[in-house]
């Protein structure tokens, strides 16, 4: 079993994130009647950026150079501890898989990405960081309430045990929908933000990394791809774990189905982005409020059944 799981961790963290972003871009291009780049283009871009040096602002401190490494480290650790592809955390890390610790570990990565954006002295970086902080204030309670509902339904605060033991189907459906909406906001996808826009005044995530280049930009893009897999994969796993058949499958089968579900959600997001437009900034809280209501309903159902 260990010989099977170890390569899956490597695939999870080194191949799936880049492939996932490539599939989303390819699907979105086809929706726009364009051929688009290959699904392997993110691999080529990452390798190209690693070969380049950085251009650093004169006002930037060591925080700007350290932030990409911290952001990527936090994303990698969370990617191991969260069973977003159906693979539980390794046995020696099970004690660290408490969902509250994991959420705030992701928060540490986000904090340093915002700090680096402001450290560069760019007005656009500060604008993107302030918007990212605002979105985080709205999203983190949704994740805490939603995962708390799953924890209450399963009887454990450990992420691996929550998804291994299972939870109430109704709670799972509500939380899965809440996580999907929250992921769109957290990842700065439409209708909250357009990741392909070239207008800096409307950017959130992209505005924060405008000052990054070369290896630093490669690390930030890699961390962003892992975060996309974590948040959308968390939604996919919540939906899948509603079925008792999925929970009884071998680890390899769970992994294959989990990755397939992740890719399906990615294609779904790309298709939806082909039809909708970016919301007015003042309406973003109203959109996120749907996820908050779903999480609260899930928590109430979990409490009632508990």
Secondary structure by P-SEA (a helix, b strand, c coil): caaaaaaaaaaacccaaaaaaaaaaaaaaaaacccccccaaaaaaaaaaaaccccccccccccccaaaaaaaaaaaaaaaacccccccccccccccccaaaaaaaaaaaaaaaaaaaaaaccaaaaaaaaaaaaaaaacaaaaaaaaaaaaaaaccccaaaaaaacccaaaaaaaaaaaaaaaaaaaccccccccccccccccccccccccccaaaaaaaaaaaaaaaaaaaaaaaaaaaacccccccccaaaaaaaaaaaaaaaaaaaaaaaacccccccccccccaaaaaaaaaaaaaaaaaac
